């Protein structure tokens, strides 16, 4: 993971943002906008929606950051995990709205390319690299997260462990299973 | 398997770290030959994922997202400011309310009303006292007694002035009732003026004034010694004055001498009068009259009325009995208080016995005659 900044800098930045400094929010946006977008795009597969949701994440950040308690131990990892959690919640809300629309449309013929997995797969199938995106979409959520953190965000095992709140061994196991499942999905057999 | 897999997981993680550090795939697989068959496809996939160009926010999306965030930030700031202003206003209002409440509570009168409801009585007392100065029960009782006393002075005074008027009226009307009524009217008049002059000293003047109106005042003044004593009491209660009139006629008969004597007695009857009556002349006159009378039992007929006898006992502070004693025998003798008016008119000195008769006005005439005859 590319460290956006040191722990001390992150603490100062968060304190400034909590005190109402717009420059601090702008700085946080610059540091995390792409990461959040990639995370959302990897799970959604739709650029426009991912972009809108990314903006929503930072709008919500302004609302909830004042109540965020800075962790002095691992401020960067803690804040990153918390911000990803915010994005995940927004994504869940998005799925709920989408399901509601689908029920209203009553489109029985609408085929879901991967009904056995979350609607993320459907979104990912819309992207150009449909095979890889579809394969990632078929993974379990934790495995998806590990793949995104490890290969999209270039995070280390320990960093992923910190982000996900798991041990390094658990992350390694999730990583191995995710790659094995992706290989099965991508292989024609 | 679990062990091998666990080892494969560690081997995979180590190979991925080596690839990230720039090691080649072969080098990594060479370190874990037992897992080379399983690690090779995983490492190839991992390399592909890392080589994949992950999407990035477009410039437009980045700009829009930043604008939205800034707008949200500003709106939140404004909302916070608005809430601050609202809370500030609320706080200001609360402060004002607290101030008003403090002033409300600080105000003595309010406090008494608000908190000291039980204690409010004392608080109210002052106000009540002001307006009720006449009201106070004690004074009223005295007033009830005093009316008699007030009447007595009038009676004493009436003898001179009133007698002239009343006597003809009574004669013509053939009834003391009429005379009594007129007397009562006069008394009421006299009494009414007194009320305004509540103060002890004032009442005297007030009594004098009505006397002046009645033309009999000068003598009243002479006799009025009781008057002054009366003044305090009668001034307050108009009722007593009304009642008094009835008694006045009765008393008026007394005037002859009893008036002088009685007046004192009447005055003495009223506890207050004594003190007030103590003043100059009247006291002297009264006292002597009293002393002789005092010897007799004081049934306590403070007021001239015979009916009042029982009552006066209460108020009969001592002097009253004298008058009563005198009166009672006479009244008993005469059997009625008739003459008071006429007798008083014609002969004050003669009427003294008559004056003793506090009995109703009607008998006055007969009484007067009989009484005057008796005395004489």
Interface residues (C-beta under 8 A of the other chain):
Chain A: X20 X22 X25 X26 X29 X33 X34 X37 X38 X41 X42 X47 X50 X51 X54 X55 X58 X59 X61 X62 X63 X129 X132 X147 X150 X151 X152 X154 X157 X169 X172 X173 X175 X176 X179 X180 X182 X183 X186
Chain B: X5 X6 X8 X9 X10 X12 X13 X16 X41 X42 X45 X46 X48 X49 X50 X52 X54 X55 X56 X57 X58 X61 X62 X64 X65 X66 X68 X69 X70 X72 X73 X76 X77
